[in-house]
Amino acid sequence: MLDQKITNEDMQKRIMRFKEMKKTHGVPLMFIDSILPGHHRMNYAVIGDTASEDTEYKPVITAPHRFQIGMVKAPPGNGPAFHTHDYIEAFMPLSGRWRFYWANDPERADNPEGEAILEPWDLISLPPKLWRGFENISDEDAWILGILEEHTAFVSKDPYWAPQIIEQAKAYGFEADETGRMIKPANFEELRERMRVQLEVQRLVSNEI
């Protein structure tokens, strides 16, 4: 039995409206790899402290849960770079086709041990410590849903990036400290707005939802 009554107001706060989320919660530079060519994307925190290196993000639904949900919209040929986590994450494409690739060695992004192509409603579960990356291989912008095992944000490195990704991000002025917080370049706000505009232009060109 519930200890307290759940009000209608409480329930309204537990609803994510997709159209509103797209307008207000997109984070174009959520990770240090987001600035790199081939890894551009818009990240959305839907429930809880989803993985992030930018502390300024805000989840749509803030009530405590024992899991986290995020969404990603990526242009063709883009997606998260090679990385890993200390927790399980699962992904389900909502549109387009996505290539996932993985290995036990962080140096094998270009020569993975395995890969798979996922289409809408397929699902992949990625175990802790496995190095992985994924990309939208469609001809237009595509969406994917991520479900993450419960974890506490900003207490340690998260994600762990492959060494080559760390070096590439440094060339753009992006790093992360030992708590997983992004160390931002002086022109971060300018870069963030430029990336936001670029992603919006790509969306309009592809006539994506």
C-alpha positions in Angstrom: 0.0 0.0 0.0 1.2 3.5 -0.8 2.5 5.6 2.1 1.1 8.7 0.6 -1.5 9.8 -2.0 -0.1 10.5 -5.5 -1.7 13.6 -6.8 -2.6 14.5 -10.3 0.0 17.3 -10.1 2.6 14.6 -9.2 1.7 12.5 -12.2 1.8 15.4 -14.6 5.5 15.9 -13.6 6.1 12.3 -14.6 5.1 12.8 -18.3 7.6 13.6 -21.0 6.1 15.4 -24.0 8.3 14.7 -27.0 7.6 18.0 -28.8 8.4 20.0 -25.7 11.5 18.0 -24.9 13.0 18.7 -28.3 12.6 22.4 -27.8 13.9 22.8 -24.3 16.2 19.9 -23.3 18.6 19.2 -26.1 22.3 19.3 -25.2 24.6 19.5 -28.2 27.9 19.2 -26.3 27.1 16.7 -23.5 30.4 14.9 -23.9 33.9 15.7 -24.8 33.6 13.7 -28.1 30.5 15.7 -29.2 32.7 18.3 -30.8 34.5 15.8 -33.0 33.6 15.2 -36.6 31.6 12.0 -36.9 30.3 12.2 -33.4 27.9 15.2 -33.5 24.6 14.6 -31.9 21.9 16.1 -29.7 21.5 14.4 -26.3 18.4 14.5 -24.1 18.2 13.4 -20.4 14.7 12.0 -20.0 14.8 10.4 -16.5 17.5 10.8 -13.9 21.2 11.5 -14.0 21.9 9.9 -17.3 25.6 9.7 -18.4 26.9 13.2 -19.0 30.1 15.3 -18.8 28.3 18.6 -19.0 26.9 19.4 -15.6 24.4 21.9 -17.0 21.9 19.3 -18.4 18.5 18.9 -16.8 16.4 15.7 -17.0 12.8 16.1 -18.1 11.5 13.8 -15.3 13.3 14.5 -12.0 11.6 12.1 -9.7 14.0 9.4 -8.3 14.1 6.2 -10.3 16.2 3.1 -10.1 17.2 3.5 -13.8 18.0 6.3 -16.2 16.7 7.0 -19.7 18.2 9.2 -22.3 17.6 9.9 -26.0 20.0 10.7 -28.8 19.3 12.3 -32.2 22.3 12.0 -34.6 22.8 13.1 -38.2 23.9 10.5 -40.8 27.3 9.1 -40.1 27.4 10.3 -36.5 27.2 8.8 -33.0 29.1 8.3 -29.8 32.8 7.6 -30.1 34.5 4.5 -28.6 34.0 4.4 -24.9 32.8 2.3 -21.9 31.0 2.5 -18.6 31.0 0.8 -15.2 27.3 -0.1 -15.7 24.9 -1.7 -18.1 23.3 0.3 -20.8 20.8 -0.8 -23.5 19.7 0.9 -26.7 16.6 0.7 -28.9 16.5 2.6 -32.2 13.3 4.6 -32.7 14.1 5.5 -36.3 16.8 4.9 -38.9 19.5 2.2 -38.8 22.3 2.1 -36.3 25.6 0.3 -36.4 27.0 -0.8 -33.0 30.6 -2.1 -32.8 32.5 -3.3 -29.8 35.8 -4.8 -28.4 37.6 -5.6 -25.2 40.5 -3.4 -26.2 40.1 0.4 -26.3 42.5 0.6 -29.3 40.2 -1.5 -31.6 37.7 1.1 -32.6 38.7 0.7 -36.3 39.1 -3.1 -36.0 36.3 -4.2 -33.6 35.8 -7.7 -32.4 32.1 -7.6 -33.3 29.3 -5.4 -34.7 25.6 -5.4 -35.4 23.1 -3.3 -37.4 20.0 -2.4 -35.4 16.7 -1.2 -36.9 13.7 0.3 -35.1 12.5 -1.7 -32.1 15.6 -3.9 -32.1 17.5 -3.7 -28.8 21.1 -4.3 -27.7 22.3 -4.6 -24.1 25.9 -3.6 -23.5 27.7 -5.0 -20.4 30.0 -3.0 -18.2 33.7 -2.6 -19.3 33.0 -3.5 -22.9 34.3 -0.9 -25.3 31.6 0.3 -27.7 30.6 2.9 -30.2 27.6 3.4 -32.4 26.6 5.5 -35.4 23.5 6.4 -37.4 24.0 4.7 -40.8 20.8 6.1 -42.3 20.4 8.8 -45.0 18.7 11.2 -42.5 18.7 12.1 -38.9 17.7 9.3 -36.6 16.6 8.8 -33.0 17.7 6.2 -30.4 16.5 5.5 -26.8 19.0 4.6 -24.1 18.2 2.8 -20.8 21.0 2.9 -18.2 21.5 1.0 -15.0 21.3 3.2 -11.9 24.5 5.0 -11.2 25.6 8.2 -9.4 26.8 11.0 -11.7 30.0 13.0 -11.3 31.8 10.8 -8.7 34.3 9.2 -11.1 35.2 9.1 -14.8 32.1 8.4 -16.9 32.4 7.6 -19.7 35.9 6.2 -20.1 37.1 7.2 -23.5 39.5 5.4 -25.8 42.9 7.1 -25.7 42.7 8.4 -29.2 39.3 10.1 -28.5 40.8 11.9 -25.4 43.7 13.2 -27.5 41.4 14.4 -30.4 39.1 16.2 -27.9 42.1 17.9 -26.3 42.9 19.4 -29.7 39.5 21.2 -29.6 40.1 22.3 -26.0 37.8 19.6 -24.4 38.8 17.5 -21.4 37.1 15.8 -18.4 38.4 15.7 -14.8 38.6 12.7 -12.5 35.0 13.1 -11.4 33.7 13.0 -15.0 33.0 16.7 -15.2 33.8 18.5 -18.5 36.7 20.9 -18.5 35.4 23.5 -21.0 37.3 25.7 -23.4 37.0 29.4 -23.0 34.8 29.6 -26.0 32.5 26.8 -24.9 29.2 28.8 -25.1 30.1 29.9 -28.7 30.9 26.4 -29.7 27.7 25.0 -28.1 25.5 27.5 -29.9 27.3 26.8 -33.2 26.8 23.1 -32.8 23.1 23.6 -31.9 22.6 25.7 -35.1 24.5 23.1 -37.2 22.4 20.2 -35.9 19.2 22.2 -36.5 20.2 23.0 -40.1 21.0 19.3 -40.7 17.5 18.4 -39.3 15.8 20.8 -41.7 17.8 19.5 -44.6 16.9 15.9 -43.9 13.2 16.9 -43.1 13.5 14.9 -39.8 10.7 15.0 -37.2 
